[in-house]
Amino acid sequence: MLNIPIYADFHNHSTFSSDSTTSPNILVEALKAHPYIKAAAITDHDTIAGLKETQQLAASHPDILIIPGVEIATRQGDVLVLGAQELPPKPWDIEDIVDFARATGCITIAAHPFRQFGLADEVADSSVDAVEVYNGVSSAMANKKALDLARKLGLPGVSGSDSHRPSDLFSVCTQVQASLNVEEIFDAIRKGHISALPAGKTVRF
């Protein structure tokens, strides 16, 4: 029997990314205040330096979850590695990142595949676990192409706001059939027990 779903945003940047103005504290406070999104991945560019601080800020709040992660700029395109507690060894080719993720129990997601720095059609040969089908920054056309590709490949689709400013946070989210537990969330992604929700989608209870 599946759990009552949670709602998660799998793609967020903090001030540990040079192009983001969202501090770890702002991210955590926004997560606390949101009416239903209670899990967020911190996926800074090529670094996990902000993970510890963000998790410490959230630690005293059992009703929210910070998911470890990183956005890696591989030679072929950007990929999210959820669960990363350390950076994979270089060189950063997509095959090596996927191998690293599988060996360490992480999840790989093709980030904004049809935007600049995306994997595009190379997703098909990448062996990633999922595709970001709704990215909060990508155009509607780019997101549609990502959704069509995920369906064609039979891969789970997720949503990520790709937030770089406080106003960008949680613009899209993913419904996950799991509790606020990282391993349960990852298991749900692998099994496709998720629903990617686009911008403007209202969740009713």
N, C-alpha and C positions, 0 to 999 in steps of 0.2 A: 504493500500500500504506500502510495506516494505521500510525502509530507505536504503540509500547508506551504505554499510557495513563499519564497523571499524574493526581494528585488535588489539587483546589484548593478553597479556601473563598473565595467571592467577596464576602463581606460582613463586615467587621470594623472596629470602632471602637477608637481609641487615646485616650490622655489629651488629645489635641487636640480631642476631642469633650467637651463639658462634662459629659456624663452617663456617661463611661467611666472605669474605673480601670485599664485595661490600658496600661502604658507601651509605647513602641516596642520597648524592650529585651526586655520580657516576651513580646511577640508574636513577635519574632525567635527568642528562645530556645525558645519552644514549637514553632515551626515546625521548628527544627533537631532537636528531640527527638522529634517525631512520627514514628511508624514508616512512614507512607506519604503523608500530606498534606505536600506540599513547595512549594506555591504558595498565597499568600494575598494578597487585595486589601485595601488599607487604604482605607476608605471613610468617613472622618469626616464629620460633619454640616456641610455647606456650607463646608468648608474643606479645603485641601490642605497646610496648614501642617506637618503631621507627616510628610509624604511623604519629604522629603529625609533627615531623621534616620533614619527606618526603613530606607530603601534603603541608607544608609551603613552601618548596623549589619549589614545582610545582605550587603554587597558582597564580603566576604572568604569567603563560603560559597557556592561554585558549585552546591551541591546543593539550594539553596532559591531561591525567587523571590518578591519583593514586587511585586505588580501595582499600578500607580498607580490611584487612583480617588477618588471623592467621592460622597456621598449628598446629592442636591439636593432640597430641599423646594420643589417647584413648586406653583403655584396649584392644580393638579389632584390632586397627591399626590407621594409620594416616588419618586425614580428614581435608580438607581445609574448613574454614568458611569465605566466602566472605561477606563483609559488617559489620564484627564485630567491634564495637566501644569499647567493653569491653570483658573481658574473661568470658566464661561461668563458672558457679559454679562447683566445684568438688563434687563428683567423675566424672571423664571424661569417661563415657561409651558412645558408639556411639548413643544409643537411647536418652540419655539425651542431647547430643550435637545437634542432629537433632531437638528435641523438642525446645531447646533454640533458634536455628536458625529460626525455623518457627515462634516462638513467637516474634522475633526481626526483622523479615523481611530479614534475611540473606539467603545465598545460601550454601548448603553443597556439597562438591565434594570429592569423594573417591580418595585420592592421591596415585599415583603409586601402584595400588592394588596388583600387582603381583611381587613387589620387597620387600626387607626387610622392615618390619614395615607397610606393606600394609594390607588392609582389606581382600584381596583375595576373596574367594567365599562368605565371610560374607557380601559382598556388596548386595547380593540378599535380605537379610533380614534387611538391614540397613535403608531403606527409604531415602537415600541420593538423592539429586536433580540431580546429574550428576556424571560421571566417567571421571577421567583423563586418556584418551586413548593414548595420546602421551605425555610422560614425557621425557624431554631432557636428563635425566641421565639414565633412564631405558634402558634395552636391547631391541632390536627389538622384541624378542620373548615375553618379558614381556608386551610390548606395544600391541602386537597383541592379547595376551590373554585378556588384558583390553578392547580392541576394540571389540573383539568377545563377551565378557560378556555384555558390554553396549548394543550391538545390540540384544543379547538374551533377556535382561531385558527391552528393549525399553526405555533406558535412554539416555539423551543427552551426547555426548562425547566432552570433551574439551582438549585443549593442554596447557601445562605449562612447562616452561624451567627448573623449579626447580633450578634456578641459585643460586650459592653460591660464584661465582667469576665474575668479570666484563666480562671475556671472555665467560661466560655461558649465558649471558643475551640474551633473545629473540631468542633462538635457535629453538623454535617452537612457534606457535601462533594459535589463534582461530579467525576465521572470525565471526563477530557478526552483525546481522541485527539490528542495533541500532545506536544512536548518542553517543557522549561522555558524557553520563549521567548514573550514577550508577543504578538507578531504571530501566531505559530502558534496560540496559545490563542484569540485573537480570531477567527481564521479558522475554527477548529473550532466556536466558538459560532455564528458566522453560518451555517455549513453543517449545524449540528445534530449534529456528531460528538461529542456529549457525553451523559452520563447523570447525572441528578440523583439523589443518594442521600439517603434520609431518615435521621433520627436512629435510632441503634441498628443501622444496616446495617453488618455486618462485612465488611471487604475481605480476601479470602483470596488467597494467592499460591501 
